[in-house]
Amino acid sequence: MRVRILGLIGAVVVVAVIAGLLHVTEVGLAGQAATGAQSEPSLRTPWGEPDLQGIWTDEFDTPFERPERFGDRALMTAEEQAALDEQRAGLISRDQRVERGTELDVAGAYNAVFLSFKRTSRRTSLIVDPASGRVPARTPEAQARAAEDREFRLALLRSTDTCKNESVACRGGEYDPTPSPRRSEPAPRYNTGRMNRHDDPEDGSGGDRCLSGQLTAFGTAFGGSFRRIVQTPGGVSMFYDVGQGQGFQRNIVMNGSPHLPDTIRQWWGDSRGHWEGDTLVIDVTNFGSKSDFRGSRENLHLVERWTRTGPETLDYEVRIDDPTVWVQPWTVKQEFRKQSDQENRIYYEPRCHEGNYGLPALLIGRRLDEQKYEEGTGPEPFSLDTATCVNGLEGLDD
């Protein structure tokens, strides 16, 4: 809980030391001596570049993909927006629990207290291209990989009540009380998701291992999504504070040099930036095979565009491409608003990696399950679902 609290607090604060070392020119000083009043805000740095500096976040909730009921409409009506706001307001105080002390009660332990609720946007999706507002279809190659991965994970679930009760998490699988012969197989490719096995650390999901921070990041209800942008002559640095403490920093190379050799791979890729007018354009390649964005790994290619549109506003647009995963490139757009440097001057570092007791506890818990089973005091460990966390809970939000 301490890690979560610090992460949530850190989601709205800034690195005060960095802020003190850098000169941020949000307000021009011309004419102050004569009039005693501040001039209009300056949107350029002292060295003449567009000034993107500050703490930024999106202040509206927008679906990532467009709900089918909106068709090709990019905006909902004012009446639809008001109705959705009213509906969502009823979720803020919800406490959806089942019988106290049961396994299902623990599985549903998160309620609205842990979530961030924002106003509803009139936009019907963050995806602006294609016109459907939805992620393009996967290539046959990507579909085959996803099917192989799904089949493996269902095999590890087959002897659990999740499959016995025909839960949505077991859709496509069948219940068999006999543990799967695949229980000791390695995952089809490097594991980044949660599976019903904890023999090794790599069996845990990226989030369980504090490896969930990735590009590109679009935020989460668990802690919001904040960016701190800092500029120096010839350099740009961005700090991301997202989720429950999964913060990370990326440095943008601005000297015009080419990307790293193909043999060098990085978790957040290799970012090379340049200015096109007032827009910072960042080309990102060289991702590794151990990070995963919707099925895309080492072939992921991003082209980001950051544009200051006013004293308090910043537009972000990213073109996402991987010809081995999607049949066409696609584009996401967000609008960010500047946050107060003064109100966010205190900073609690939101690090998930240090002091993370969750992953060791998952490994120890499975060893204890195995010990109880060998002693005849507990069930077969593979009859327990430690992967989906939704057994029996589907439909409660309907």
Secondary structure, DSSP 8 states (H G I E B T S, - for coil): -HHHHHHHHHTT---HHHHHHS---SB--TTHHHHSS--SB--B-TTSSB---EEEE--EE--SS--GGGTT-SB--HHHHHHHHHHHHTTTT-----STTSHHHHHT---GGGS---EE-SBS-SEEESTT-S---B-HHHHHHHHHHHHHHHHHHTTSHHHHTT-GGGTT----SS--TTTTS--SS---S--S--SSGGGS-TTTTT----SS----TTT-EEEEEEEETTEEEEEEEETTTB-EEEEEE-S------TT--BTT-EEEEEEETTEEEEEEE-B-TT--BTTB-TT-EEEEEEEEEETTEEEEEEEEE-TTTBSS-EEEEEEEEEE-TTTT------BSSTT--HHHHHHHHHHHHHHHHHTTSS--GGGS--S-S-TTTTTTT-
